[in-house]
Amino acid sequence: MTVTTDTVLWEPPADIRETSRIGRYLSWLEAERGLVFADYAALWEWSVTDLTGFWQSIWDYFEVVAHDPPEAVLGDATMPGARWFPGATLNYAENLLRMPGRADDETVVHAYSQSREPVRLTARQLRDEVRRVRAGLKARGVGKGDRVAAYAPNIPETYVLMLATASLGAIFSSCAPEFGARSVIDRWSQIEPKVLVATDGYRYGDKAISRKAEISEIAKAIPSIEHVITIGYLEDGGTWDELTGDDPLAFEPVPFDHPLYVLYSSGTTGLPKPIVHGHGGILLEHLKTLALHHDLGPDDRFFWFTTTGWMMWNFLVSGPLVGSSVVLFDGNPGWPDLSALWDLVDTAGITYFGTSAPFLMACRKAGLTPRKRLKGVGSTGAPLPAEGFAWVYEAVGSDLQLLSLSGGTDVCTGFVGGAPLLPVRAGVIAGRILGARVEAYDPAGKPVIGELGELVITAPMPSMPVGFWGDTDGSRYREAYFDVFPGVWRHGDWITIAEDGSCVITGRSDATLNRGGVRLGTAEFYSVVESLPEVIDSLVVHLDKPDDPNGELLLFVVLTEGTELDDALRGRIARELRAALSPRHVPDAAYQVRALPHTLSGKKLEVPVKRILTGTPVESAAAKGALANPESLTAFADLAAKRE
């Protein structure tokens, strides 16, 4: 199949309004509110202009359980600092453990792992595990506002711990066990947890990795930790079962914006930002996105490949809010080969398969044809190129809905993505998500359509952070999102929004390639270079030169074993870029390196490389604890020294 950007690959069926959750929501809006919308564009427009009407409808439609009703929907709409549902008290865990549409004896958690046999929990078992662990935390003095930290993978215990913590009004934070001790200490020393729950280790493919030394180092470095509870995951044993008690399951009513959990920015320089998310904002945001955009409900088994160090874990485990079962997986997604996760579709009965764009592109490159009966495939983490879309429809299934979405840890959701009412077009994100007023701004702060601009959000969303932990005057929060366009959230991505609301994200605005005044996004660049069979990974940076308006474009590639970057391959890369993109995209120099820097959640890091190449010492250019492979920076420091 030859596709170009914009080729239509899937169209909503004629009966989509009868068969989808967003269709039923539209019928409810007509019956209950007298509101009729001709199409998705009209619904979106209403959702971002009548914020009170829209978010009240989400509250009512999904029958949010509250202890005290709100006095208003939006007390103050000013950003930063918008006040949502003032006066309301509720609890995220209480709403999730309702599991609408699910009987007590139905399995709602299916957990698969390379460290142990599968684990399944019914709705009754999940509630009982949460009750037990909640009682154990309470017996150790954990109450409203205390912090509980999990150094644990994507397994049922981590999920149960998060819900038990939330039920007490305490605050949860997780780090995946592949994080080194230093990066965990950098995160948790900021929030001072009272309890640490950790796995003794894990298996990644066929490798056993102990974490006992790291647990000891973390506990020693953070004096606030009063209790360390271990899960015997790599070996038998541990004290997890001692986290128990006879107290009944109960839920602490907390204000709408009471902290639920703390997530962390990649934090490539300085300490990672501790982003505080609230009970109510996450509850409403995930109800809306999971049901109305991903079309998930009680008949679904929802999977997303993620670790507990990425916000997609928090998104995944909200599945039962809308009645879905969740499928958890812990291990190496490429072991014994790239078919492992696709095989899980059949083993676990997955109906919705979520992953990252780089994983889909790797499967395409490996020539996989998994052919699965899936309702939906979700892709995030990086822009998915047109050929990635085409591969999904050729190799996975022709009648599924591919939903490419982009958002962030900052809002713990997507703000651009798909919906059952919108067609899927190659290389294009179908639309802006309901309730997210996403616009593209030119440098003067004016909205533009059909041209590249800064991705901004011009109206508040309930899941915008409550704040950053310890940022008492809000200055770090303002500086992170509101310092460029006052009162408007600037996200840091380049976006082009078409007349019909569909959009294309072309990379981080702080990693822009600016050749002679023309801004080039990095995403399309990587799509071309990494389509070459010899190239495993690539990274491009643009350096300004005082005597040259075009500056200097440098390309770094990781190649397959035994391949050298010779003149022939350099020439082929140049020809591909010139033909697919433009002569401006041809690099001035290309270098072969053994590895490129990535964050712990797998994102490429152009900015630290750019800093090192312009003279910043390695230790100042990036916080090594935020990197999956800090040793990869050495090659760039060596090159900077040579270039001088």
Secondary structure, DSSP 8 states (H G I E B T S, - for coil): ----TT-EEE---TTHHHHSHHHHHHHHHHHHH----SSHHHHHHHHHH-HHHHHHHHHHHTT--EEE--S-SEEE--SSS-EESTT-EE-HHHHHTT-TT--TTSEEEEEEESSS--EEEEHHHHHHHHHHHHHHHHHTT--TT-EEEEE--SSHHHHHHHHHHHHTT-EEEEE-TTS-HHHHHHHHHHH--SEEEEESEEEETTEEEE-HHHHHHHHHH-TT--EEEEE-SSSS-BSGGGS----------EETTSEEEEEE---SSSS--EEEEEHHHHHHHHHHIIIIIS---TT-EEEE---TTSHHHHHHTTGGGGT-EEEEEES-TTSS-TTHHHHHHHHHT-SEEEEEHHHHHHHHHTT-------SEEEEESS---HHHHHHIIIII-SSSEEEE-EEETTTTEEEEE--TTS-EETT-B-EE-TT--EEEE-TTS-B-SSSEEEEEE-S--TTS-SEETT-TTSHHHHHHHTSSSTTSEEEEEEEEE-TTS-EEEEEEGGG-EEETTEEE-HHHHHHHHTTSTTEEEEEEEEEEETTEEEEEEEEEEEE-TT----HHHHHHHHHHHHHHT-GGGS-SEEEE-S---BBTT--B-HHHHHHHHTT--HHHH--GGGBS-GGGGHHHHHHHHHH-
